[in-house]
Every structure is written in C-alpha cells, then in structure tokens.
Amino acid sequence: MLAKFKQTGKLPPAESVAAAKAKAGIASLLSKAKRSAYFAIMAYTTRTPGSEAAIASIRTAVRDKTKIATTAGYGPRFLHSTGQLHKGGPKTGLFLQIVQDDTRDVKIPGQPFSFAVLKQSQSLGDLQSLTSRRLPVLRVTVGRDPAAGWRALAAAVKSAVR
C-alpha cells in the first residue's frame, strides 16, 4: 500500500459504510454466524472513553444475540497478536473494521507520507488480506466526529441484533 502511495500520492479507495447507516451491513455480517464463529472488532481509531464504551456495548449486544465470542483491538497494534489468528487461523471470524477520518496528522521524517496515511495503509492492507481469503468483513467509518460516529455505530448494532 505504501509503495503505491509513494508512486501515486494516493492510497487505493475502499468501500466504507457510515456508522449511522451500518445496520443492514451489520445484520448481514452477523447472519453468517455459526456456533464456532467469533466476531472481531478491529478499530483503526483513536482509543477514547467513548470508543471503549461503544465497543463494550457492541460486544455485549453481539454476544447476547448470537452467543458467539467477541474480540476487540485497536489497529495497527492488534495485527501482531489477534491479527495473526484472523488471517492464519480457522476461517470462522466475522470482521468489523472501523476507521475514522483523522483530523490531526503528523508527518513522518524522511517519508513522503504521514502517520494518518500509514494507519490508513495498514487498515487497507488488513482489509485486502481478509477479503482475499474470502472472509466476511464490513468496513465502517466513524467519520470526522468519532464520538458521534461511535455512538451511531453502537446504536446501529443494537438495532441490527433486535
């Protein structure tokens, strides 16, 4: 992904659903749940009390409705632990990738890209890896106002599992 960015100055586009409009996608993702499945929340977002509360709410709603295990991690950190399970383990995961539009950014010295581009590149690479393995994944954006986006996503999940 970064090589492509260095060549073109852009990352490839990826389809994302706005958090407030994620109900149908979440319902579709969860419809694939089987007894041995697990639901993985992969948040390429800033960790805040609001995101933590939303993730806890989402995990509880999914667990209570589907009776499957849930995991959650913040990217790119989780790629070195549970990310290995996601891509190399049994094909039983249901993946919810959450991204945000970074409003602040920092250049990386000596590189033609910033930390926001690096994080976006990692999320895109993860998405590509999951889809190339034909694993069910939904990419949702909490947008430029992550606090509101997380609240909307938690509400969409609760609505989807009713």
Sequence and secondary structure as in RCSB ss.txt:
>XXXX:A:sequence
MLAKFKQTGKLPPAESVAAAKAKAGIASLLSKAKRSAYFAIMAYTTRTPGSEAAIASIRTAVRDKTKIATTAGYG
PRFLHSTGQLHKGGPKTGLFLQIVQDDTRDVKIPGQPFSFAVLKQSQSLGDLQSLTSRRLPVLRVTVGRDPAAGW
RALAAAVKSAVR
>XXXX:A:secstr
 HHHHHHHSS      EEGGG HHHHHHHHTT  TT EEEEEEES   HHHHHHHHHHHHHHHHHH  EEEEEET
TGGGGTHHHHHHHS S EEEEEEE   SS  B TTSSSBHHHHHHHHHHHHHHHHHHTT  EEEEE TT HHHHH
HHHHHHHHHHT 
